[in-house]
């Protein structure tokens, strides 16, 4: 049984006529032709300023020259956060083989890696002759924090894992004076992003600490903590550490990239974006749709629709089926419960408990709102959550 959040308002169900975003995003707005504001933002703000032709290539090579210069004399000139997913895997290939960079592949093990992800990382690193640096998050602290998010009743229960990824990489870059972090974030597969009510900002340490203070049972002695002000202001403008998105400057079609990785490295695909993590697979395919009615495939497919990599009809046909494997979901639920050290009954209790949102806990939402507005005025942010 799924209970609706008290913050949701009754609204006639509607689907965008251009993509597949719908009124499960309660802030969605449609124009007279039934096209949603996600699409409008893409066509008006992103597409005119997104160049993967010679203009993009020229800009990318200016960035590459700066990376090489700053990395001269060092064992590596940049770091790439790699999960084993398609975006970070293709970025690693591009950085080494096409751009001639010397990246250190950086991986954060939060305890939920699938074996396929581990294999994909090892295959690329070995074949490309790169060094891999892996840091392991203390499992007992991670487990306690993730349980706190379940108890909090919020949709964004994947925050502890994502926060650990970002914070650890930023701490490493600051400690070792690395000037450039390359990320697989891109417009091609991510130009439409999850509404903030579905996935609140993972870098909000105020909310993370408030939820842990209310529901956690052990101190976060080693868990890495970051904040929006630290990585957007301190690291960027004081420490001069740049977070770069090279895939925005090159042609990047998901199907072609997957085929290349499979043929060159024996890379294995996943049933859905982000499924390299067993927890994220459980969370996005089962927990979010079952408890809150949020289906992240709508966001992912809509990005592919507007970038002409998927038809709307194909997306609707896929959405007509559950995101999870109906035969295997019981195994996934049992795995997550066992891994977290709780019973299936306790996990089910969190599923049927009243829904909450990020509004119900302390946060820095005003900082994000103001910051996003400033970045849009400066032209450094064109996509984004509401």
N, C-alpha and C positions, 0 to 999 in steps of 0.2 A: 504494500500500500504506500503510495507516494502522497505526502502532505505538502500543500502549497505554503510558501512563505507568506507571512502576514503582510509583507511589503508589496506583494504582487497585486496588481489591480486587474479586474475582469476586462477583457478586451476581445473583440471578435478576432478569431484566428485568421491570419493572412500570410501569404508567401509572396516574396518578391517575384515580379514577372521576368526578371532578368537573371537572377541567381537563385539560390535556395535558402537564403536567410529568411526568417519568419518572426512572428510575434512572440516566440519563446525568448527572443531578445526584446524585453519590455520597452526599451528606449528606441526601437527601430522606427523610422519615419519613411513614408512612401510619398512619391510625387504623383502628379496627376495620371501618369502612365503606369503606376504601380511599381516603379523602380525604387529600390530602397536606398537609404543614405550611405550604406556601405559601398554600393556600386557607384553612386554619384561621387563620393570621395575619391574612389579609384580613378574614374574617368576625368575628373576635374583637377585633382591634386597630384596623384601619383603618376599616371601614364604620361602626361606632358613633360614631366621632369625626370623620367626614368629612361636612361639611354644605355643600350647594350650594343650599339654600333661603334663606329670609329671614335665617336665622342666619348663614350664610356670607356673604351679601350685606352684612349689617351689619358683620361683622368686616372684610370687604374694604374697605368704605368708610372704616372707621377707619384702615386702612393707607394708603389713598389720601390721606386728609386729612394724614397725617403726611408722606407723600412730597411733597405740594404745599407744605406748610409748610417743609420742609427745602430744597426746590428753589426757593423764592421768590427772584426776582432773578437767577436763573441762566438760561443758554441752554437747559438741559434739566434735568428734575428726577429722572431716573433713567436707567439704561442697560439695554438688552435685548440679550442675546447672541442673535444670529440666524444660523441655519445655512441657512435656506431650507426646512427640513423643516416638517411639519404643526404640531407643537407650538409652535415659536418663531414661526411665521408667524401662527397664530391668536392667540397671546398679543399680538403686535404690534398686530393689529387691535383686540382687546379693550382694550388699554391706551390706545390713541389714541381710538377711536370710542365706546367705552362708558364708560370711566373718566375720559376727559378729561385724561389725563396727557401730558407732553411728553417722551417718551423719546428718547434718542439710540440709534439702532440700531447695535450694535457687532458687527462681523464679523471673524473671524480666518481669513485665507487661509493654509492649511497646504500648499497645492500640489495638493490633490486635489478641488477643487470640480467638480461636474458643471455643464454648461452650463444644465441645467434649474434647478439651485440658484441660479446667478447670475441667471437671468431672474426667478425667483420673488422674490428679494430686491429687485431693482430695481423690479419691478412694485408691490410693496407700499410700498416707500419713496416712490416717485414719487406713487402714488395717494393716500397718506396725508399727503403733504407733510412727511415726516420727514427728518432729516439722517442720513446713513450715514457711520460711521467704520470704515474697514477697515485692519487692520494685517497685513502680510505677513511670515510667518516665513521666515528665511533657509533657502532650499531645500537647500543643501549640508549644513547642520547637520541639518535635518529628515531628509534622505535617509540620512545616516550613522547617525542614531539609530534610524530604522526598520529599517535593515539589521541593526543590533545586536540588535534584538528578534527578527528572523528567526533570526539566528545563535544566540540564547539558547535557542530552541526552546520558548518559552512560548506559551500561547494568546493572551495579551492584547497582540498586536502592534499594536493600534490605540492603545495608551497614549500614544505620542509626540504624536499629533494631538490627543487629548483633553486631555492635560496642557497643551499649548500654548494651547488654547482657554481653560481655566480660569485659568492663570497670567497670561496677557496681560490678561484682563478684570479680574482682581483688582489687578494692577499699575496699570492705567489708573484704576480707581476710587480706589485709595489716592493716586496722584499728583495727581489732580484733585479730591480730597475729595468724591467722589460717595458719598452715604449709602445709596443703594438700587440693588441689582441685581435685575432681574426675570428669572426663568428659566422656561422652558417645562416643566420637570419637573412631573409631576402624577400623581395616583392613577388617573385615568380610563384611561390607556393604559399606565401603568407601575407599578401597585400590586404586581405580582409582578416581581421584579428578577432579573437574572442571578446565578446562584450565583458566589461569589467565585472558585471554581476555574476558572470559564469566563472571567470578566473580573475580574481583580484590580483593586484600587483605583488609578485613574489618577493620583491626587494623591500617591502615595507616591514622593517624590523620592529617598528612600534607595535604593529598588529601581531607579528609573530611572538614577540615577548609577552604581550598581553594575553594571548591565548595560552601560551605556556604557563604563565603565572596563574591563570585560572584553572587549568586542567592538567598541567604537567605534574610529575611526581618526583623528578630528579633534576639536579642542577645541570645546566648546559655549560659544562666546564670547557669543553674543547670544540663544541659545535661552532662553525664559522658564521659570524654575523656581519652583515653589511647594511648599508642604508642608501636610499636614493640620493641623498645629498653627498655622501661619500663618493659614490662612483660616478655621479653626474657633475659634481663640482670639484671636490678635493682631488680625485684621481685625474680627471680630465684637464683641469686648468692649473692645478698646483703641481701635481706630479707629472703632468704632460703624458699621461697614458691614454692612447687612442684606441677605441673599440671600433673596428672596421668591418664592413660587410662587402667583401669582394664579389660575391655572387650577384650583386646588383649592377655590376659593370660588365658582365659577360652574358652571352646567351645561355639560358639555363632552363631546359625543358625536363621535367621530372622523369618522364618515361625514358628519354634518351640517356639521361645521366645514369639511371638505374641499369640500363642495358650495358653501358660502357663499364660500369663498375663490376657487373656480373661477369662480363667477358674478360676483362683485364685481371681481376683480382679474385674471382670466385665469391664476390660479395653476395650475401643472401638478402632478399627483400623481406619486408614485414607486411602483414595484412593491412596495416593502417599506419599513418604518420604517428610517430611517438611511441610505437609499440616496442621499441628496443628496451624499454623499461617494463618489467613485469607489473610494477605497481601502476604505472601510467596506463598500461593496457587495461587493467582492471578498472581503474578510475574513469577513464574516458569512454570506454565501451559499455560499462555496466553501471557504475555508481552514479555518475552524473545523469544519464538518461533515466535511470530507475528512480532515484530519489528526487531529482529536481526537474526532470524533463528537458535537460540541456544535452544536445547532441553535437559534439564538436566536429563531426563530419560535415555539418552544414557550413561551418566556417572554412574548413579545408577544401571542400568541393567548390564552394563559391569562389575562392581564390583561383582555383584551376579553371572555373568557367570563364571568369572575366579575362584571364590571361590566355584563353583559347586552348587549354590543354584537356578540357573535358566538356561534353555537352550537358546542357541543363537536363535533358531527358535521361542521360546516363546517371546523373547525380540523383534524380528523383527515383529512378529504379533501384539504386543502391540503398537509398534512405528508406525505401519501403520494407527493407529487411532489418532486423536488429543489428546493432554494431558488434555485438558479442556473438560468439559461437554458442548456440543454444545447447549443444551437446556437451561442450567443454566448460561452460561457465561455472558449473558446480565445483569443478577441479580448481579453477582460478580463485573462487571465493574461499575454498578450503585452504589453498596455498597462502593467501594473504592473511587469513585468520591465524594459521599456524605460525607463519613468519612473525606476526605481531605478538604471538604468545597469548592469544585470546581464543575463546570458544566461538563456534559459528553462531551460537545464540546471541553472544554479546555483540558480534559484528552486525547481526540482523537487527539488534536493538538500536544501534546507531542509524541504521537504514530507515527505520520507521519512526525515529524520534523527530520532534518538530524541527523544521528547517530554519536555519539562521542565515544571515548574510554578513558581509564585511561591515555593514553599518552597525552591527550589534557589538562591535569591539573597538577599542582604541585604534586609531590609524593615522596615517599622514595623507589622507585622501586629498586634502586641500593643497598640500605641497605638490602632489602629482598633477592636480587640476591646473594650478597656476604655472607649474613648470611646462606642462604640455602646451599651454597657450603661448608661452614665451618662445618655445622651440618652434611652434608653427609660424609665429611671426618672423622668426629668423630663417625659416625655410629648412631647418635641420630635422623636422619631423613632419611627415605627410600622412602616414597611416596612423593606426592606433586605436586603443580601446576608448570607450566613452568614459 
